[in-house]
Amino acid sequence: MLPAEQPLSTTEQVQNLILESADFEEFLNELARFSAHQVAGGGDDALCGITLLRDRKAVTIGWSSDSAREVDEIQYSLSQGPCLTAAEEEREVHVPDLLQETRWGPDYAEAVASHGLRSVLSLPFHLQGDAKAALNLYSDVAHKFDERAAAKARGFTREISQALRLAVRFSLHTDSAANLRATLEHRTIIDIAIGIVMAQNRCSQEAAVGILTEAASNSNTKLREIARSLVDSVGGAGTRTHYQEPGKVQPGRTA
């Protein structure tokens, strides 16, 4: 008797979304739809938008439906609202009932409620660096996001933060959204390069990704090419290259 197939974890499902998406935009929209379905529960679907805040500009980079994007953009036009507060201040923001909400003035609550929505939950992603982001959940049911639903949303947001962090980094350091697929297709060589940088600098995986993306940006070179160059050099195929964390001095060298 064959063992029962284990259900995929959230991380594995998100990885599949990355590999199956044609480009960066499709991945983020699929991630928003997946998020809405995972968090809503109770047989219902919520609306979901993913806000990216960078250089004081906010944009919805993934949306589960056109309505989700539209209600996100209401906040951008007013320069206030729960998703902007969640992203800017990196804290959870809950709106139990839009019909009783006054924190951002009547214009915001009335505009979003006009789309038939009653409750909102916005949770920050901890991306590090200059970029900030938030997951925005909307429901047509008042008090939809009770403590149980909020706890589930917090856990889910933590699980997908790494995927979003890497996706945003790739989007900022590649020539176009189409390069995301090419980068992911070369994930093996990139993973090896990350491992080399981690060993050379004795740093975390996240720090190693930052070192490689910064090197790619500074040299105006694609990430996979930087990775291949490093792997080839360590393997003896070329001049040895050592990428290091900013501010660190290699042993035997002076600053």
N, C-alpha and C positions, 0 to 999 in steps of 0.2 A: 504493500500500500504506500503510495507516494505521500510525503508529508504535505500538509495544507500549505498553500502559497501564502506567505506573509504579506499583509497589506503594505503598500508603500508609505514611507514616512513623508511628512510635509516637505522636508528637504529634498527627498528623492523626487517627489512630484514636481517641485519647482525646477529641479535640474532637467527633468523631462520637458517642461515647458520651454526652457532655454534651448534645448537641442531641437525641439520640434518647430520653433518659431522661425519664420523667414527672415525677420530683422528685429532690430531693437524695439521699434514701436509695437510690433505685433506681440513680442514677449511681454512688454509692460501692460498692454491691454488684456492679454490672457491672464497675467498675474492679478490684475484688478478683478476680473471676472471670477477667478479662482478664490480670491480673498473674500469677495462678497458671498460666495456660496459657502465657504468654510465657516465664516463667522456668523452668518445669519441664523442658522439652526431653525428648529421648529418647522421645517418644511417650507420656509419662506426664503426669499432672496432679498438681500439688501442691495443698495446701489453702492458703488465704491469708486473713489478717485484717488490717485496718488499725486500729491503735490510736491514739487521740487522747488526749493527756495535757494536761489544763488544770485550773488551780485545784486541783492535787494529786489530781484525780480522773481515773481511766482508764476509757475506754469504747471498745468496738469499734464503729467507725462504718461499716465495710464488711466484708462477709464473703463468701467464695465458696460456703460451705455452712454449714449449722447446726453441723456438727462443728468447723469453723474458729472460729466464734464461741464455742463451748463450751470449746475448749482455750485460747483467749485468756482467757476468764473465769476459768479455773482460776488463772491468774497473778494476776488482780485479787483473788480471794478470799484468796490467800496473800500478797499484797502483794510478790511477787517473781517473777522469771522473766526470760527473755531479752528479751521484747518491752518490758517495763518498763525493763530496764537499757538497751536500745538507745535508747528514747525519752528517758529521763531524762538519760543520759550522752552522748547523741548519738554513739554508736559502734556499729559492727557487732558482732553477737554470733552465734557459730556453735556449735551443739550437734551434733557428728558422730553421736553415738549416745546416745540417752536412757538406754539400759540401763547405760551407764558414766558417766552425768552425776552430779556431786555438788555443783556450785556453789550450788544453791539448796535443798539438803537433799533427802532422799529423797521427800518428799511430792510435790513438783512433778514430778519425773521419772516417778515411778510413776503419777501421775494422768494425765499426758499419754500415756505409753506404753500405758495401759489402753485408749486409743482406737485402738490399733493403729498408732501413729506411732512413728518411730524417730529422725528427725533434724529439726532446726529451724535456720532462718536468719532473723535479725531485722536489718533495716537501717533506720537513722534517716532521716526526712525533715527537711530544714532549712527549717522554716516561718518562722522569725524571730518576733519578738514573744513573748508568753507561752505560746502553744500549742506543744506538741511532739507528734511522731507517729512511728510506726514501721510498716514493712511486715513482716508476719510470715508466713514460709513454712514449711509442714510437709510432711513426706513419710513414707510408710510404709516407705521404704528407708533403711537406715543408710548414712551417708557420702554421701547423695544430693547434697549441696551442696558439691562439690569446688571447687577454685580456679577452674576454668573456669565452673562454674555460678554461683559467687559473683561473679565479674567481670561476668557477664551481668546478674545481679541488681542490682549496683551501677549499671551503666550505665542499666538500665531505671528504677531508682528516681530517678536524676537527671533522666531525661527526663519523668517524670510529676510531679515535685515541684511545678512551676509550677501544673499543673492542680489538684493537691490543695491547694496554698497558697491559690489563689483560691477554691476550693470551700469551704474552711474559713472564709475571711473572709466570703464571702457568707452562709454558714450562721449566722455570729455576728451579722451586721448586717441580716438580713431578719426579717420578722415570723414566718415559718414556712417549713418546707421547701418548701411549694408555691410560694413566691415565687421559688425558684431558676429555674424555667422562665420566669417572666415577666421576670426579670432578664436571662436569656440571650437572650430574644426581643428585648430592647432593647439587645443587645450593640453595635450600630452606634453609637447615640447615646452609649453609655458609652465606646466606643473613642475617639470624637471628643473627649469631655470629658477623657479621660485624656491625649490629645495636647495639649489646651489647657493643662492643668495642667503637663505636662512642659515646654511652651514658656514658660509664665509663671514657673516656678520653676527652669528649667534642671536638672531632676532626672530620675531613671530612671523607667521605666514602673512598676516595682514601688513606688517612692516615691509616684508619682502615684496609684496605686490606693489606697495607704494614706491619702493626704490626702483622697480622695473618700469612702472608707468611714468615716473618722473624722468628716468633716463630716456625713455621713448619720446616724451614731450620735449625735453631739452635738445635732443638730437634730431627732432622732426622725423622720427623713424617709427614704423609700426611696431606694436608691442611684440608680435610674433617674430619679427626680424631681430629685435633686440634679444629675445629669448633664444633664438636659434644661434645667434652670434656667440652668446655666452656659453651655451651648451657645446658648440663646436670648439671654442677656445679651451674649455676645460678638458675636452676629449682629445686635445692635441692637434686639432685640425687647423688651428690658427694661433695668432698671438693671444696669450692669456689676458683675459679681461676680468677686472674685479669691480663689481658694483657695490658700493657701500652706503650705509646710512649717512645722510647729511650730518656733518659735524663730527663724524668719527674718523680717526686717523688710523691708517693701516699700521700694523706692527712693523717696526724697522724704518718707518718714514716720519718725517717731520711735517708739521702743518705748513 
